[in-house]
Structures are given as structure tokens and as C-alpha cells.
Amino acid sequence: MLETMMVLCIMLFLFFSLFQVYSWVVAKIFCNYSAYYGGKGMALGYRLAIARRAARVAAIGISGRARDQAAVTTVDAERDAAQLYMTKGDASGVWYDYWYPRTGDDPQLMLGGRFNSGDNSVSTTVRLENAPLISPRLAIPLGISRNPDPGDTVSTYNHSALYLEE
């Protein structure tokens, strides 16, 4: 009985550890997807604000809860909210918790983009700071002082230079 309980504890620890790794990998994939969409918008010549909106919409899956949770209850409502945000921006009233955090310790979705004139490319970076991955009750015994921040940077050729004048 004792051996079974010890093995069961180890198996549960491994299961929950793998679940944390899975959560981090999913956040990393969403960051890559979001950076791709932000970079694509910039490379096609959209204004930086529109490219940031595209990046935020692509990262809705890791953006926390909608501030107006009653308005976003189904997949169709979330799709409609994303379309509304793309057309009206912050004036749409569509906000997620990690887009505009309330305190400095809350998770925050950081978006950045820049044009590289030397090699005529565009780079976008998306990072989820203070990612809510490992519970503090689990992190302290493991000696983890700070969660790793998932993020990614995507670079692409600046196609807008081919048809837009500066």
C-alpha cells in the first residue's frame, strides 16, 4: 500500500509537471502565431496600430478573460468581438485582462515591431510577461523564483517597400 501511494504521488507530480510544460508550449505557439500576424500586417504596409490589433486578436487564446465576460460567451460571440476590435480598436470595448493589466505583477501581453532598413525586413516580437503558468504553491518548493515568459520573434521581408513610397 505504501509503495503504491509513493508511486502514485510521483506519477501525479509527473502528470502535473507535463501539464505545466504543455501550457507553456501552447502559450509559446500562440506568441509565434501572434508575431506572425503582426509582422504580416506590417510587411503589407498596414499602419502599426492595425498590425498590433491583428497581433492581439491572434493572441486572444492566451490573453486571459474578457473584461466583459457576459458579452463573450460563445465561439461566435468571440469571433464577432474580434472582428469588432479589428475595425474599431480600443473604442470597441473589447478588452482582455492581459492586454491592459491592472497591476505591475499581472500578466501582460507585450507587442513590439520594427522596420529594419538595412536588410529591408520587418521584425515583430510578442511576449507574455508574468505568464500564469506555475502556481506559486508549486514553484516555491521547486525553487523557481519566476515563471519563464513565453514569447517569440518573427522576421519577414518588407513587401510594402515594393509598392509604397516612403
Stockholm file with secondary structure:
# STOCKHOLM 1.0

chainA/1-166         MLETMMVLCIMLFLFFSLFQVYSWVVAKIFCNYSAYYGGKGMALGYRLAIARRAARVAAIGISGRARDQAAVTTVDAERDAAQLYMTKGDASGVWYDYWYPRTGDDPQLMLGGRFNSGDNSVSTTVRLENAPLISPRLAIPLGISRNPDPGDTVSTYNHSALYLEE
#=GR chainA/1-166 SS CHHHHHHHHHHHHHHHHHHHHHHHHHHHHHHHHHHHHHHHHHHTTCCHHHHHHHHHHHTGGGSCSBSSTTTCCSHHHHHHHHHHHHHHGGGGCCCBTTTSCSSTTSCEEEEEEEEETTTTEEEEEEEEETCCCSCHHHHHHHTCCSCCCCEEEEEEECTHHHHCCC
#=GC SS_cons         CHHHHHHHHHHHHHHHHHHHHHHHHHHHHHHHHHHHHHHHHHHTTCCHHHHHHHHHHHTGGGSCSBSSTTTCCSHHHHHHHHHHHHHHGGGGCCCBTTTSCSSTTSCEEEEEEEEETTTTEEEEEEEEETCCCSCHHHHHHHTCCSCCCCEEEEEEECTHHHHCCC
//
